[in-house]
């Protein structure tokens, strides 16, 4: 009966356990990532320049500065309003601490990077949202940077290109966040009334108040393959209409069929497609 009295736990050598813990801390957090589509692991050093999975071409999360450097002509990007920093207007618990953590981990001051650049020789005002920063939700600074970008483009007679990804309005800023929808939409309208071109690329995911405002106001709306595009989430819609919806009903391929986007453009074709559209609309209202 001694067999059944034996302990089932394993005692680790404290020296070896300490050495293991020390080595584990030396492993970088971004050493590798797993592709959500094929499940294969990808070493960061093997990531293609366009952040697509080398095994299945799934479009991975694309950091804002990396996307800008990949898309725009070398040394052409001039950043705007980098000094704008988010406050905690509603004194939301732990919000300030979370912002500081994200600034350190992402290298961003906010969920969008804006500026001017050239794409294959075509000058453009550009904004790129980064979902690593609170799901690229739209707070007061995101709204302000977008308004300044569109107003600058209006004054300088420039087209605007936005790479959009967002979880919608930022709940930590309450009604102030929701007000950005109207604020940015008015800036887009001023740009449009000046006869200038606005091109939007919807990436994964584009949802909530961003979809309900400037994401759908563009003259031309493109999307990346497999991106979720919509307003409310699938579960919320099902609970509201009491109908079971297809798993992929908000995927960009389905949204294309319903006419909400003009085309789905994989990353390998984006630079030349964007350049073609910018060039085709250059001076159309002169």
N, C-alpha and C positions, 0 to 999 in steps of 0.2 A: 504493500500500500504506500510505500515511500514515494513511489513515482507520482502519485496524485497529490502529494504534499509539496512538491517542488514548486518554487516560484516561477511564474510565467514571465516575469519582467527580466530585462537584460540590464546588467550593471555596466555602465561605460567607464573605461579608464579615464579618470579626471584629467590626466595630462593630455591624452589623445583628444578628448572632447574639447579642451581649451584650444588645442592646436587647430582642430577642425573649425571652431568658431572664428578664430583669427583669420584663417584662410578664406572663410566664407565672406568676411567683411571686405576682403581685398578684391572680390569679384565685382566688377562694375554692374550697376543696375541695368544699364542699356547694352549689355554684352550681346544679347540676342532678343528676338521677339518671335512670336508664333503667328503665322498667317491665319486669320479668322476663316478663310475659305477652304484651303487645302490642309491646314493643320501642321504643315511643315515648319520647322524652326529655321530662322534666318539670322545668321550672324550679322551684326551691324556693319562690319567691314565689307560684307558681301552684298549690302543693299545697293541696288542700282541707283543712279543719280535721280531718277524720277520716282523713287519710292514705290515701285511695283514689285510684287512678289516674283522672284526669279523662277519659281516653280509653276505658278498658275496665272501670273499677271494680274492678280488681285491688286486693286489700288489701295495701298496702305495709307495711314495717316501721314500727312505731308507737313512738316514744320514750316511756318510762315516764311522765315528768312531763307530756308532751303528752296522753297517753291519759287520765291522771287529770284534768287540767284540762278536757278535752273531755267526759268522762263524768260528773263529779261537779258538784254545785251550786256556784255561784260562792263562793269563799272558805270553803268548808266543809271542805276537806281539812286535817287536822292530822297531820303526819308523825311517825312513831315511830322511835326507834332509829337515827337518821341518823348518830350518832356511832360506831356499830359499824364497825370497819375490819378488813379481812382481813390476816392475818399470812402468813408463809411457813413453816408448821410443819414441813415436810419439807426446807426449804432447797433447793427445786427451782430449778434453774438459770434465771436471767433472769425468774423469776415475779414478784418484787417490782418489777422494772423495768417489766414488762408491765402490772401493776396500776396503777402511777403513770401510764403512758401512757394507759390507758383512762379513768382518773379525769379526766384533762385533756381528752380528746377527747369524752367523753360527758357530763361534768358529774355523773356518778354516783359514789357510793362503793362500790357493789356492784351485782349483777345484779337486785336487787329493791328496790322502794320500797314501804314499808308505812305504814299509818296508819288514821285514821278519817275518815269523810266522810258526806255525805248524797247520795243519788242520787234526784232528783225528790222530795225530802222524806223519803226512807227512810234512816234512819241505819244505817251498815254499817262493819265493819272491812274494809279493802281492801288488797290486795297486787297489784302489777303487776310482772311480770318483763320485762326488757329484753334482747333477744338481741344487742344491740350489745356487751354486756359479757361477753366469753368465751362467747358463745352462750348466755347466761343459765344457764350450768352451775351446779350446786348444790354450793357449798362450805360450809365451816363457818359462815360469817357468813350466807349465804342461809338455811341451816337454822335458825340461831338466831333470825333475824328472823321467820321463819315461825312458830316455836314461840311466841315472845313475842306475835305477832299473835293466834294462836288462843287462847292463855291469857288475854290481855287481853279478847278477845271473850267467852270463857267467863265471866270474872268480871263483865263488864258486861252480860251477856245479849244480846250483839249477834250478828247473822248475819255470815258471812264471805263476801266475794266476792273471788275470785282470777282475774286475767288471766294465764294461764300460757303461757310459751314457754321451751323449754329443750333443750339438747343432751344433758342427762343429768347424771351425776356429774362433778365436776371432777377430772381426772386429776392435776393438780398438787398435790392434797391427799390423794391415795391413799385409804386405808381410812377416813380421817377424813371424807372426802366421802361414802363409801358409808354410813357410820353415820347420816348425816342422814336417810336414808330412814325408818329405824325411829323416830328421834327425832321427826320431823314427824308421822309416822303416829299416834304415841301422842298428840300434842297434838290432832290432828284427832279421834281417838277420844274424848278428854275433852270436847271441844266437842260432839260428837254425843251423848254420854251425858247432857249437860246439857239435851238436847232442843232444841238450836239448829241453825239452818239454814246449810248451806254450799253455795255456788253457784260452779261453776268454768266459765271460758270458755277453751277450748283454742285457741291461736293457732299460727301457723306459725313454727318447728316445735315440737311437743311430743313428746319422745322420751326414751329411756333410763330412768334411775332415777327421774326425776320422774314419768313415765308409770306406772312400776311402784309408785309410792307415792301421794302426796297428790293427784295429778291425777285419779286414778280413784276417789278416796274420797268425792267430793262427792255430795250428795243429788241435785243436778241438774247434768248436764254438757252444756254448750253448746259449739259450735265455730264458728270463722269459716270462710267458704268457702275451699276450696282448701288448707286447712292440712294439713301432713303430721303424722299422729298414729300413734305406734307405739312399740315398745320398741327392738328392734335395727333397723339400717338394711337397706334392700332387698338390697344386695350380700351382707351377712353372712347373711341368711336364705337367699338362693339358694345360697350356698356350703354351708350347713348341711343343707338339705333336698334339694339338688341338683334343684331345679325352677325353671324360669324363671317369674317372677312378672310380672303386669301392671304397667305403668309407674305407674298411679295407685292401686295397691291399698291404699296407706296414706293416700290423700287423705280429707279429712273426709267427703266425699260417700259414699265406700265404707264408711268406718267407721260412718257412720250406718245404712247398710243392715244391718250386722252387729250393731247394737244397743249399741254402745259409747258413743254419745252420744245425747242426747234430741232435739236440734234443731240445725240450722245457722242461725246468725243473722248477717246482714250488719250492718256497722257502723251503717248508717242506722237500724236497728231495735233496736240493742242497749240504749240507755238505757231505752226504754219497756218492753222485755222484761225487763230486770233489775229495774226498779222493780216491774213486775207480779208477778214471782216473789217478790221480797222482801216485798211487801205481802201476797201470798196465804199466805205461811208465817209471817207475824207472829203470835206468840203461839199457835201451833197446839198447843203442849204446856202452855199455862198452865192 
